Amino acid sequence: MIATTTVTVLRGTSSDPYNDDVDLPVEAGADAQTRIPASLIEGSRTITTPNNPTPRVVRYAVARVRPGTDVTEEDRLRDDRTGRIYEITAVTQPSAVGFTPMLRLDLKLIN
């Protein structure tokens, strides 16, 4: 994997002085969840369905991070380079023989 950015895992929310919800980064400890090297790829695909033959463009985003990174489908991910925030919709650990592959995170852009 060639890292294209660094990301921060956002878990939980709090309120600011104006009572707006704000994301909280995971507590920094021995294994801080900030500035994690990641490969983040955004793309688009044109799809049609039998019921609706009109072509539609669907955008998607996928990130790959080191195995063992503490992320769940309830977390959000902030791209430290662009500031964009993504919801993690799926976390997949592909299988392989002889090594542990990178975690695949399916993402949905929310900000």
BELFEN-V766849 format. One record per pair of residues at least 12 apart in sequence whose ideal C-beta (glycine too) atoms are under 10 Angstrom apart, sorted by sequence separation. I is the first residue (numbers start at 0). J is the second residue. If there is no record, write none. Layout:
((I/J) (I/J))
This chain:
((9/21) (10/22) (11/23) (44/56) (45/57) (64/76) (74/86) (75/87) (90/102) (91/103) (9/22) (10/23) (11/24) (43/56) (44/57) (73/86) (74/87) (90/103) (91/104) (8/22) (9/23) (10/24) (11/25) (43/57) (44/58) (62/76) (72/86) (73/87) (89/103) (90/104) (91/105) (7/22) (9/24) (10/25) (11/26) (42/57) (43/58) (44/59) (72/87) (89/104) (90/105) (8/24) (9/25) (10/26) (42/58) (43/59) (60/76) (62/78) (71/87) (72/88) (74/90) (88/104) (89/105) (7/24) (8/25) (41/58) (42/59) (70/87) (72/89) (87/104) (88/105) (89/106) (7/25) (41/59) (42/60) (60/78) (72/90) (87/105) (88/106) (89/107) (40/59) (41/60) (42/61) (71/90) (85/104) (86/105) (87/106) (88/107) (40/60) (41/61) (70/90) (85/105) (86/106) (87/107) (39/60) (40/61) (41/62) (85/106) (86/107) (10/32) (39/61) (40/62) (68/90) (84/106) (85/107) (86/108) (8/31) (9/32) (38/61) (39/62) (40/63) (60/83) (62/85) (83/106) (85/108) (86/109) (7/31) (8/32) (9/33) (38/62) (39/63) (61/85) (84/108) (85/109) (86/110) (7/32) (8/33) (37/62) (38/63) (39/64) (60/85) (62/87) (67/92) (83/108) (84/109) (85/110) (6/32) (7/33) (37/63) (38/64) (60/86) (64/90) (66/92) (83/109) (84/110) (6/33) (7/34) (8/35) (35/62) (36/63) (37/64) (66/93) (83/110) (5/33) (6/34) (7/35) (36/64) (37/65) (60/88) (61/89) (63/91) (76/104) (78/106) (82/110) (5/34) (6/35) (35/64) (36/65) (59/88) (4/34) (5/35) (6/36) (7/37) (35/65) (61/91) (63/93) (74/104) (76/106) (78/108) (4/35) (5/36) (6/37) (37/68) (75/106) (4/36) (5/37) (6/38) (36/68) (66/98) (67/99) (70/102) (72/104) (75/107) (2/35) (3/36) (4/37) (6/39) (35/68) (66/99) (68/101) (72/105) (76/109) (77/110) (2/36) (3/37) (4/38) (5/39) (35/69) (65/99) (66/100) (68/102) (70/104) (75/109) (1/36) (2/37) (3/38) (4/39) (35/70) (66/101) (67/102) (75/110) (0/36) (2/38) (3/39) (32/68) (65/101) (66/102) (68/104) (0/37) (1/38) (2/39) (3/40) (30/67) (32/69) (39/76) (41/78) (63/100) (64/101) (65/102) (0/38) (30/68) (32/70) (63/101) (64/102) (30/69) (37/76) (39/78) (62/101) (63/102) (64/103) (62/102) (63/103) (64/104) (35/76) (37/78) (39/80) (62/103) (63/104) (32/74) (37/79) (39/81) (41/83) (61/103) (62/104) (61/104) (62/105) (25/69) (32/76) (33/77) (35/79) (39/83) (41/85) (60/104) (61/105) (62/106) (25/70) (34/79) (60/105) (61/106) (33/79) (39/85) (59/105) (60/106) (59/106) (60/107) (59/107) (60/108) (25/74) (58/107) (59/108) (58/108) (22/74) (23/75) (22/75) (24/77) (22/77) (6/62) (8/64) (4/62) (6/64) (3/62) (10/69) (3/63) (8/68) (10/70) (2/63) (8/69) (10/71) (1/63) (2/64) (6/68) (8/70) (11/73) (22/84) (0/63) (2/65) (8/71) (10/73) (11/74) (12/75) (38/101) (0/64) (6/70) (10/74) (11/75) (37/101) (0/65) (9/74) (10/75) (37/102) (38/103) (39/104) (41/106) (8/74) (9/75) (40/106) (8/75) (9/76) (37/104) (39/106) (41/108) (7/75) (8/76) (9/77) (6/75) (7/76) (8/77) (6/76) (7/77) (6/77) (7/78) (5/77) (6/78) (7/79) (5/78) (6/79) (4/78) (5/79) (6/80) (3/78) (4/79) (5/80) (9/84) (4/80) (9/85) (3/80) (4/81) (6/83) (7/84) (9/86) (9/87) (4/83) (6/85) (8/87) (22/110) (6/104) (0/100) (6/106) (0/101))
